[in-house]
Structures are given as structure tokens and as C-alpha cells.
Amino acid sequence: MTAHHITRLGLVLAVCLAASACIEGKDRSLDGGAPLGDGLALDPRLQVPPAQNEVCSHPGSMGECSWPKMCTFFNKVDGRCVECTSPVCGKLGDSCARSADCDAMFACFDGRCTSHCILGSVECGPRPDCLDIGHPVMGVCKHF
């Protein structure tokens, strides 16, 4: 892991930890299987992992899940650990039908493997390229 990855991971964790105040008072054990109107659901174009996957808190984090899993989006409160289970793991921009079709570092959004990003950051390029999917701090990079 390079210094850039460690710095990015530290920034993601710091920002997400700071965002916990936004969701304080909500039952952190809730799981995203509730109907869309529950206030926890994310953008329906985002393919989330199964509810029974290990719970994590910081989408994009590699430190919360056992290797080679990574934390990805599940709902506005919690993430889930996921790993690629496809014979060929999708890379950036590859097609996907579920989160496990992509390499663990990517999320499946709108049928494409794409990166996690901090909203308002330049991790994906220009600011509008980090798409708001309903999470208080994180988004996904717009694919080209």
C-alpha cells in the first residue's frame, strides 16, 4: 500500500467518523432491506451487497473487513464487506450486475464498476464527477 492510499484511507475514515453526528440517534443495527421510503435507502442504481454480509461503517475502507474484502455501500448508515466472487473481477468501467462482479475496490453503480469518493472532493476529477447517491459523506465516481 502506497503513502497515497494510506493518506486517502485516513481521510475517508476521518470524514466518515465526523459524519456520524449526522446519523446520531438512528438505530445503527437497521439494515437496508427496508422499503425505499424508510430514509435509509441509497440511489436505486447502486447495487448493494446482501444484508447478511459482515457489517462495516466506512465505504471505501480496506481496514474494516477481512482480506480481500472491502467496505462498500449498503444504506445511509452502514456498509457491508464485499469481495469479488466472479471468475473475472470487474475493473474500473467494466459492466456489472451486482457488487460482487467488481474488484473489491469498486462499487457497482448503474451497471458499471466505479470508485468510491468523498462528496465535494476531486478524487474523480472535477467536483461534479463525485455523484451523490444519498450517503451523507461518500459518493461514487461518474463513469465515462
C-alpha positions in Angstrom: 0.0 0.0 0.0 1.4 3.4 -1.0 1.5 6.5 1.1 -1.2 8.0 -1.2 -3.5 5.0 -0.4 -2.8 5.3 3.3 -3.5 9.1 3.3 -6.7 8.6 1.3 -7.9 5.9 3.6 -7.1 8.0 6.7 -9.0 10.9 5.1 -12.0 8.7 4.3 -12.1 7.3 7.8 -11.8 10.8 9.4 -14.5 12.3 7.2 -16.8 9.3 7.8 -16.2 9.4 11.5 -17.0 13.1 11.6 -20.3 12.3 9.7 -21.5 10.0 12.4 -23.0 13.1 14.0 -25.3 13.4 11.0 -26.8 10.0 11.8 -26.6 10.0 15.6 -29.8 8.8 17.3 -30.7 6.4 14.5 -30.6 2.7 15.2 -27.3 1.6 13.7 -28.5 -2.0 13.7 -31.0 -1.2 11.0 -30.4 -2.9 7.7 -31.1 -1.6 4.3 -33.7 -4.2 3.4 -36.5 -1.7 4.4 -38.6 -0.1 1.7 -37.3 2.9 -0.2 -39.3 5.3 1.8 -37.5 4.4 5.1 -35.0 7.2 4.7 -32.0 4.8 4.7 -32.1 3.6 1.1 -29.5 4.8 -1.4 -29.8 5.5 -5.1 -31.5 2.5 -6.7 -28.9 2.4 -9.5 -26.3 1.3 -6.8 -26.1 -2.4 -6.4 -25.7 -3.1 -2.7 -24.3 -6.4 -1.2 -26.6 -8.9 0.6 -27.7 -7.8 4.1 -26.1 -10.9 5.7 -22.6 -9.8 4.7 -20.4 -8.5 7.5 -21.3 -5.0 8.6 -18.8 -2.2 8.3 -19.1 1.6 8.7 -16.9 3.4 6.1 -17.5 2.7 2.4 -14.2 2.6 0.6 -12.3 1.4 3.6 -9.9 -1.6 3.3 -9.2 -1.8 7.0 -12.6 -2.9 8.4 -13.1 -6.2 6.5 -11.0 -9.3 6.3 -8.7 -9.6 3.3 -9.5 -9.4 0.4 -12.9 -7.8 1.2 -13.6 -4.1 1.2 -16.3 -2.0 2.8 -18.9 -0.7 0.3 -22.3 1.0 0.4 -25.3 -0.7 1.9 -27.5 2.1 3.2 -27.1 5.6 4.6 -25.9 4.3 8.0 -24.0 1.1 7.4 -21.8 -0.6 4.8 -21.2 -4.2 4.1 -18.0 -6.1 3.4 -17.8 -7.4 -0.2 -15.3 -9.3 -2.3 -15.4 -10.2 -6.0 -16.8 -13.7 -6.5 -16.9 -13.6 -10.3 -14.4 -15.6 -12.3 -13.0 -12.3 -13.7 -13.3 -9.4 -11.3 -14.5 -6.2 -13.0 -12.1 -3.2 -13.2 -13.0 0.5 -13.5 -15.7 0.9 -16.1 -16.4 -2.8 -16.6 -20.1 -3.9 -16.7 -21.6 -5.4 -13.5 -24.9 -6.6 -12.3 -24.0 -6.9 -8.6 -21.3 -5.6 -6.3 -19.5 -9.0 -6.2 -18.9 -8.7 -10.0 -16.4 -5.8 -9.4 -13.0 -5.9 -7.9 -13.4 -5.2 -4.2 -12.2 -1.6 -4.5 -15.1 -0.7 -6.8 -18.9 -0.3 -6.3 -21.4 -1.4 -9.0 -23.4 1.7 -10.0 -25.7 2.0 -13.0 -24.3 -1.3 -14.4 -20.6 -0.2 -14.2 -17.8 -0.8 -11.7 -16.8 2.6 -10.3 -14.8 4.1 -7.5 -15.9 5.4 -4.1 -15.3 9.1 -3.5 -15.8 11.7 -0.8 -18.5 14.1 -1.8 -17.1 17.5 -2.8 -13.6 16.1 -3.3 -11.6 16.0 -6.5 -10.9 12.2 -6.2 -12.8 11.6 -9.5 -11.6 14.8 -11.3 -13.9 17.8 -11.3 -16.2 18.1 -8.3 -19.4 17.2 -10.2 -17.8 13.9 -11.0 -18.3 12.5 -7.5 -22.0 11.6 -7.6 -24.3 12.0 -4.6 -26.0 8.6 -4.1 -27.7 9.5 -0.8 -24.9 8.7 1.6 -24.1 11.6 4.0 -20.3 11.7 3.1 -19.5 9.4 0.3 -20.5 9.0 -3.3 -19.3 7.2 -6.5 -17.3 8.5 -9.4 -19.2 9.2 -12.5 -18.2 6.7 -15.2 -17.2 7.9 -18.6 
